[in-house]
Amino acid sequence: MRRQNTLVLWPVYFDSTKSRGEGRKVPKNLATPAPNIIELKEAVEKLRLKYEVVPEASHPRIPWLKTGMLTVEKKDSKNKLMKKVAKQLLKLREGQQASKKT
C-alpha cells in the first residue's frame, strides 16, 4: 500500500545502460551502469533519508527480474530526489573505483 509521504525508487531509474523507454528516469550524465538495490540503499543513507527496502520486488515493466525497490520519505519533488540520489550513486561508484586502484 502506498503512503502519501513516500516515493518509490527502482534501480532501473538510475541505470545508464537503459533508455528512457526502458525505465531510466534521470539524465544519462547522472546515471550509473547497472546499479543494484544495495548501492541505492547506501546512497539514500548518505542523504540521511528514511527508507524501507523491499528486496523481492520486481519493476512492473520487467516482472521476471527481482531487482528490489526502496520506499523513501518525500522531502522534495520526486525529480529533485532522484537527481540527489543519482549524484550520490556516482560519488559511491567513484569511491569504489578509487579504493580498487589502491
CYANA upper distance limits for C-alpha pairs under 8 A (distance plus 0.5 A):
  2 ARG  CA      6 THR  CA      7.91
  5 ASN  CA     73 GLU  CA      6.45
  5 ASN  CA     74 LYS  CA      5.77
  6 THR  CA     71 THR  CA      6.54
  6 THR  CA     72 VAL  CA      5.73
  6 THR  CA     73 GLU  CA      4.94
  6 THR  CA     74 LYS  CA      5.42
  7 LEU  CA     71 THR  CA      5.94
  7 LEU  CA     72 VAL  CA      5.70
  7 LEU  CA     73 GLU  CA      6.87
  7 LEU  CA     74 LYS  CA      6.50
  7 LEU  CA     78 LYS  CA      7.45
  8 VAL  CA     69 MET  CA      7.36
  8 VAL  CA     70 LEU  CA      6.20
  8 VAL  CA     71 THR  CA      5.04
  8 VAL  CA     72 VAL  CA      6.87
  9 LEU  CA     13 TYR  CA      7.62
  9 LEU  CA     69 MET  CA      6.27
  9 LEU  CA     70 LEU  CA      5.64
  9 LEU  CA     71 THR  CA      6.79
  9 LEU  CA     72 VAL  CA      7.86
  9 LEU  CA     82 MET  CA      8.38
 10 TRP  CA     14 PHE  CA      8.34
 10 TRP  CA     37 ILE  CA      8.35
 10 TRP  CA     59 HIS  CA      7.64
 10 TRP  CA     67 THR  CA      8.17
 10 TRP  CA     68 GLY  CA      7.48
 10 TRP  CA     69 MET  CA      5.32
 10 TRP  CA     70 LEU  CA      7.08
 11 PRO  CA     15 ASP  CA      7.14
 11 PRO  CA     34 ALA  CA      8.25
 11 PRO  CA     35 PRO  CA      6.34
 11 PRO  CA     36 ASN  CA      6.35
 11 PRO  CA     37 ILE  CA      6.67
 11 PRO  CA     40 LEU  CA      7.37
 11 PRO  CA     67 THR  CA      7.53
 11 PRO  CA     68 GLY  CA      8.18
 11 PRO  CA     69 MET  CA      7.47
 12 VAL  CA     18 LYS  CA      7.83
 12 VAL  CA     23 GLY  CA      6.42
 12 VAL  CA     24 ARG  CA      6.14
 12 VAL  CA     34 ALA  CA      8.17
 12 VAL  CA     35 PRO  CA      8.08
 13 TYR  CA     23 GLY  CA      6.33
 13 TYR  CA     24 ARG  CA      4.63
 13 TYR  CA     25 LYS  CA      5.25
 13 TYR  CA     26 VAL  CA      6.91
 14 PHE  CA     24 ARG  CA      6.33
 14 PHE  CA     25 LYS  CA      7.14
 14 PHE  CA     26 VAL  CA      6.51
 14 PHE  CA     30 LEU  CA      8.20
 14 PHE  CA     31 ALA  CA      5.40
 14 PHE  CA     32 THR  CA      6.49
 14 PHE  CA     33 PRO  CA      8.41
 14 PHE  CA     34 ALA  CA      8.41
 14 PHE  CA     35 PRO  CA      7.36
 14 PHE  CA     86 ALA  CA      6.82
 15 ASP  CA     24 ARG  CA      6.53
 15 ASP  CA     31 ALA  CA      6.03
 15 ASP  CA     32 THR  CA      5.74
 15 ASP  CA     33 PRO  CA      5.67
 15 ASP  CA     34 ALA  CA      5.63
 15 ASP  CA     35 PRO  CA      6.58
 16 SER  CA     24 ARG  CA      7.83
 16 SER  CA     28 LYS  CA      6.30
 16 SER  CA     31 ALA  CA      5.19
 16 SER  CA     32 THR  CA      5.53
 16 SER  CA     33 PRO  CA      5.29
 16 SER  CA     34 ALA  CA      7.49
 17 THR  CA     32 THR  CA      8.42
 17 THR  CA     33 PRO  CA      6.13
 17 THR  CA     34 ALA  CA      7.24
 18 LYS  CA     22 GLU  CA      6.15
 18 LYS  CA     23 GLY  CA      7.30
 18 LYS  CA     24 ARG  CA      6.32
 19 SER  CA     23 GLY  CA      7.09
 19 SER  CA     24 ARG  CA      6.26
 20 ARG  CA     24 ARG  CA      5.15
 20 ARG  CA     25 LYS  CA      6.71
 22 GLU  CA     61 ARG  CA      8.45
 23 GLY  CA     61 ARG  CA      8.46
 26 VAL  CA     30 LEU  CA      6.88
 26 VAL  CA     31 ALA  CA      6.74
 26 VAL  CA     82 MET  CA      7.39
 26 VAL  CA     83 LYS  CA      7.02
 26 VAL  CA     86 ALA  CA      7.84
 27 PRO  CA     31 ALA  CA      6.85
 30 LEU  CA     83 LYS  CA      7.80
 30 LEU  CA     86 ALA  CA      6.21
 30 LEU  CA     87 LYS  CA      6.68
 30 LEU  CA     90 LEU  CA      7.69
 31 ALA  CA     86 ALA  CA      6.73
 31 ALA  CA     90 LEU  CA      8.06
 32 THR  CA     86 ALA  CA      8.11
 32 THR  CA     89 LEU  CA      7.59
 32 THR  CA     90 LEU  CA      6.97
 35 PRO  CA     39 GLU  CA      6.90
 35 PRO  CA     40 LEU  CA      7.58
 36 ASN  CA     40 LEU  CA      6.84
 36 ASN  CA     67 THR  CA      7.66
 37 ILE  CA     41 LYS  CA      6.54
 37 ILE  CA     55 PRO  CA      8.03
 37 ILE  CA     67 THR  CA      7.27
 37 ILE  CA     68 GLY  CA      6.54
 37 ILE  CA     69 MET  CA      7.17
 37 ILE  CA     70 LEU  CA      8.24
 38 ILE  CA     42 GLU  CA      6.75
 39 GLU  CA     43 ALA  CA      6.70
 39 GLU  CA     89 LEU  CA      7.38
 39 GLU  CA     92 LEU  CA      8.24
 40 LEU  CA     44 VAL  CA      6.80
 40 LEU  CA     70 LEU  CA      8.44
 40 LEU  CA     85 VAL  CA      8.10
 40 LEU  CA     89 LEU  CA      7.40
 41 LYS  CA     45 GLU  CA      6.63
 41 LYS  CA     53 VAL  CA      8.05
 41 LYS  CA     70 LEU  CA      7.89
 42 GLU  CA     46 LYS  CA      6.71
 43 ALA  CA     47 LEU  CA      7.00
 43 ALA  CA     85 VAL  CA      6.42
 43 ALA  CA     88 GLN  CA      5.82
 43 ALA  CA     89 LEU  CA      6.11
 43 ALA  CA     92 LEU  CA      7.80
 44 VAL  CA     48 ARG  CA      6.92
 44 VAL  CA     49 LEU  CA      6.35
 44 VAL  CA     50 LYS  CA      8.41
 44 VAL  CA     51 TYR  CA      7.98
 44 VAL  CA     72 VAL  CA      8.49
 44 VAL  CA     85 VAL  CA      6.85
 44 VAL  CA     88 GLN  CA      8.46
 45 GLU  CA     49 LEU  CA      6.54
 45 GLU  CA     50 LYS  CA      8.18
 46 LYS  CA     88 GLN  CA      8.04
 47 LEU  CA     85 VAL  CA      8.15
 47 LEU  CA     88 GLN  CA      8.34
 49 LEU  CA     72 VAL  CA      7.32
 49 LEU  CA     73 GLU  CA      6.90
 50 LYS  CA     72 VAL  CA      6.43
 50 LYS  CA     73 GLU  CA      6.04
 51 TYR  CA     70 LEU  CA      6.99
 51 TYR  CA     71 THR  CA      5.97
 51 TYR  CA     72 VAL  CA      4.83
 51 TYR  CA     73 GLU  CA      6.73
 52 GLU  CA     70 LEU  CA      6.12
 52 GLU  CA     71 THR  CA      5.73
 52 GLU  CA     72 VAL  CA      7.12
 53 VAL  CA     68 GLY  CA      7.78
 53 VAL  CA     69 MET  CA      6.56
 53 VAL  CA     70 LEU  CA      5.20
 53 VAL  CA     71 THR  CA      7.12
 54 VAL  CA     68 GLY  CA      5.98
 54 VAL  CA     69 MET  CA      5.78
 54 VAL  CA     70 LEU  CA      6.58
 54 VAL  CA     71 THR  CA      8.34
 55 PRO  CA     66 LYS  CA      8.06
 55 PRO  CA     67 THR  CA      7.46
 55 PRO  CA     68 GLY  CA      4.56
 55 PRO  CA     69 MET  CA      6.83
 56 GLU  CA     66 LYS  CA      5.99
 56 GLU  CA     67 THR  CA      7.39
 56 GLU  CA     68 GLY  CA      5.67
 57 ALA  CA     66 LYS  CA      6.04
 57 ALA  CA     67 THR  CA      6.86
 57 ALA  CA     68 GLY  CA      4.94
 57 ALA  CA     69 MET  CA      6.56
 58 SER  CA     62 ILE  CA      7.11
 58 SER  CA     63 PRO  CA      5.62
 58 SER  CA     64 TRP  CA      7.59
 58 SER  CA     65 LEU  CA      6.32
 58 SER  CA     66 LYS  CA      4.94
 58 SER  CA     67 THR  CA      6.11
 58 SER  CA     68 GLY  CA      6.46
 58 SER  CA     69 MET  CA      8.11
 59 HIS  CA     63 PRO  CA      6.21
 59 HIS  CA     65 LEU  CA      8.09
 59 HIS  CA     66 LYS  CA      8.04
 59 HIS  CA     67 THR  CA      7.79
 59 HIS  CA     68 GLY  CA      8.37
 74 LYS  CA     78 LYS  CA      8.08
 75 LYS  CA     81 LEU  CA      8.24
 76 ASP  CA     80 LYS  CA      6.61
 76 ASP  CA     81 LEU  CA      6.38
 77 SER  CA     81 LEU  CA      6.67
 78 LYS  CA     82 MET  CA      6.52
 79 ASN  CA     83 LYS  CA      6.82
 80 LYS  CA     84 LYS  CA      6.78
 81 LEU  CA     85 VAL  CA      6.71
 82 MET  CA     86 ALA  CA      6.48
 83 LYS  CA     87 LYS  CA      6.67
 84 LYS  CA     88 GLN  CA      6.76
 85 VAL  CA     89 LEU  CA      6.62
 86 ALA  CA     90 LEU  CA      6.85
 87 LYS  CA     91 LYS  CA      6.89
 88 GLN  CA     92 LEU  CA      6.72
 89 LEU  CA     93 ARG  CA      6.71
 90 LEU  CA     94 GLU  CA      6.64
 91 LYS  CA     95 GLY  CA      6.67
 92 LEU  CA     96 GLN  CA      6.75
 93 ARG  CA     97 GLN  CA      6.66
 94 GLU  CA     98 ALA  CA      6.71
 95 GLY  CA     99 SER  CA      6.72
 96 GLN  CA    100 LYS  CA      6.76
 97 GLN  CA    101 LYS  CA      6.98
 98 ALA  CA    102 THR  CA      7.22
